[in-house]
Amino acid sequence: MFCFFFFLRFSTVPEHYFLIWLALEFHSMKILYNAPAILHKGAIIVGDTHFGMEGKLRRKGIFDNQFSLRLFDKLKGLITQHKAKSLIFLGDVKEDITMLDETTEHILAKLALLCPVTIVRGNHDGGIEHCGNARIVPSEGFVYEGIGLAHGHSWPARELMDCKYLVMGHQHPMITITDTLGKRHSEPVWVMAEADGERMKERYEKFNKNIRLVLMPAFNPLVGSALNFVDSERLGPLLNNNIFKLDDALVFRLDGTALGKLKSMM
């Protein structure tokens, strides 16, 4: 079991970056090392697996019939390694928007043999209620052991805003970095942002003024959107309405390296 504070301790980033991740450790919400996943109170939490992408890949000339199964194997490894008691998906379990495809149904059935599965409905999860082996939660999300969990394409339920942390998917956050040779490289990142209290009041009458938004990188490595461009698309009502201060958000690599504030990378 890993938490980012071990790696930040040896970096040159400001001390308060380290303290933020140390706070996550004391809250028992652990960001797993080199994995787009959280371990909290016995549950593995992931988002945006987009199972069943093989058809889309074939249409682009890429033939890989084992892609979704490799994602399953990676998930199974995390469940086994951390002796997880449950698995929570933060939406977009599958790629097909309107129907439950055979690949996703098969993978969910296999996962349900390992531990109970909960799915927060995402905008790609039409028909997911037919899987028959998972608990389905509305897109507004739910509170799990003190943290708010939502997909992100719709307004979270009010009770989630009372939590210390609100964890969301949907955005598939990435950062594009240009090296000294001028070549661009994109990689998934974790993003943590504080709330804008005044804007929050416009939507929620009651909320935790210290709430922090944690944007979770997609579990599927083929989906992602770079946030460090002026015209970057910000998905979902929370980000579109600037409820959280995304430009001032802290950005972390999957290995725990703190990259600084998002606005410094624009």
Number of C-alpha atoms within 10 A of each C-alpha: 10 14 21 25 21 14 15 22 16 10 13 10 14 11 11 9 19 21 14 14 20 19 12 17 17 9 15 15 21 22 26 20 18 12 18 23 21 21 24 20 16 17 23 23 23 27 31 28 25 25 24 24 20 19 15 13 14 12 9 9 9 11 13 12 14 11 15 21 16 11 18 19 13 14 21 17 12 19 21 13 10 14 14 20 15 20 24 21 25 28 32 26 28 26 23 21 17 13 15 21 17 12 15 24 19 12 17 19 15 14 21 16 10 16 18 16 21 20 27 24 26 29 19 20 22 17 14 23 16 12 17 12 17 20 13 19 18 15 23 21 29 20 16 14 13 17 19 26 28 30 30 27 21 17 15 22 18 17 16 24 24 19 21 19 24 24 24 24 27 26 25 25 23 23 23 17 15 10 9 7 6 8 8 10 10 13 16 24 27 23 22 24 23 19 21 16 17 10 14 20 13 10 14 13 9 12 19 16 17 15 22 20 24 20 23 29 30 29 24 20 15 10 16 21 21 19 24 18 14 8 7 11 13 18 17 16 14 20 16 11 14 15 21 22 16 22 16 16 22 21 26 22 21 20 18 24 19 22 16 16 19 21 16 12 15 13
